[in-house]
Amino acid sequence: MLQISPAGLVFLAGDIDARARPVGRAMEPVRPLTGLPGSAMTRALVRLAATWRMELDIEAAALHSLAAGARRLADAVTGADADLAGILARAGIRGAR
Amino acid sequence: MSRGGAAASWDVAGLRAAAGQWAAAGSVISGEGRRTGELADLDPEVIGGAAGEAFADRLRSSAGRLGADGMLLTTIADVLGDAASAMAPHTVHAGGDDPDLRRTAQDRLYALDAEYASRLLTFAPTGHAMATAPADWVDVGPDIAGLAPGDRLGSGTVLSAGDGTTLVANGDPATAEQIVLFVPGTGSTVLEPETQTQRAETLREELRARGTDAAVVTFFHDAPPWLLPAGGSTYYPPAAARLQAAAAQVSGLNPAAHLTVMGYSHGGIITGYAAAAAHGPGLRADSLMLLGSTALGPGVGHVRDLRLLDSSGKPHPPAGHGDRVLAATAKDDPIRLAPGLTGRGRGPHDPRMGARQVPLPGWEDNEQPRSVLTAHSSYFWDPVSLGNIAGAIAEVRRR
């Protein structure tokens, strides 16, 4: 039977959240170019910044979701999440406390 | 572009500052990608052996995307730096006193501006954002920074965002007795959530008026931006895979609730393909509502060809699908022609499909014939249609 360490999972979740925060904020300092008003490059940069901001938001959300998954696994092996604990037990996995 | 008054505005220092900002963002993303990859290689006991394999794979996948994103951001910074270097010599004369030299320098600067703008636009992200961005882009996209569960979006509330899918709830799926997972059609995008979430809210109110405590969850996904790509096979297979995951996720919030997956227009083929027994494990759904839907995709000639799963993962008996699969197609909706035009199987309005037909009014019931677009969207605004649809959804739960 495989073992999962709940404490390890909680640490892992924290690490993943720590990765997600800078990803979501990486584009915040990037502002549209103001030195070339009306130029094609200014318009291009505004478009790029908006789309990249969205891309990185989505990546950050995916990482937060993974962190939440790790915490749920931790809850499962400590018995706090009975539904998932049952699934793990049927898969031959138990928590190492 | 107007050139009036721009002569003094060529600001090479501003370009270099912008390059620095993009380079910094690239450095952050590359670094976080590297560190995320390292997490995937932790002791298997920590992340749970077999249980952690998929988890580690997802971490590696995120790390890979972040690594690629970081490289693209750094490349954008390099292009900005190159533009600054190329422009700098010309700015000396662009603001000078000699009219000939000034004109020549200005022309060169505008040519460089156009050239580098064109190069910059080739470095759009290749991942999720482009999958949900409008085809023609907008000059300033809506600011969805920090989109997270609980945020308001349109008239709904974000349940989850990521992996190319955003789920937005009208009502509380955790407590509702019935959940409708709404799969919108062509042109729908999370960047313009108002229309779809308002449709969701209207349906929820109609259900409540019929005594059903429902939540309607809109499945924003990578929908085809317009009609022509909607007729191809690029969009619906990947969306179907994401719909399977979304249905399971929503059901997990409230396994006791009856789950109706409602596909509208192109959302119908996504729903059909996700549920087709020939293509995979099936779709978590207690019932389907197909509104103005195209064909249900290859391999589905009858509702018995669908595999609908209950909350425990067991398939509902196909013999009962005739009562479980509802179809609402207005008599004057041109979508009725789509199956023949696209060759993607039968439409749910086809009697041979065996779906339960919801009666709807057509143009002969109105004083004036309706335009094709009006007919195709009538499910959400025509009170008789909406009432019949909501009534059928409420009734299928009680059967």
Interface residues (C-beta under 8 A of the other chain):
Chain A: L2 Q3 I4 S5 G8 L9 F11 L12 D15 I16 R19 P22 V23 G24 A26 M27 E28 P29 V30 R31 L33 T34 G35 L36 P37 G38 S39 A40 M41 R43 A44 L45 V46 R47 L48 A50 T51 W52 R53 M54 E55 L56 D57 I58 E59 A61 A62 L63 H64 S65 L66 G69 A70 L73 L88 A91 G92 I93 A96
Chain B: M1 S2 A6 S9 W10 D11 V12 A13 G14 L15 A18 Q21 W22 A24 A25 V28 I29 G31 E32 R35 T36 L39 L42 D43 E45 V46 I47 G48 G49 A50 A51 G52 F55 R58 L59 S62 R65 L66 D69 L73 I76 A83 D113 A114 Y116 A117 S118 L120 L121 F123 A124 P125 G127 H128 A129 M130 T132 A133 W137 V138 D139 V140 G141 D143 I144 A145 G146 L147 A148 S160 A161 G162 D163 G164
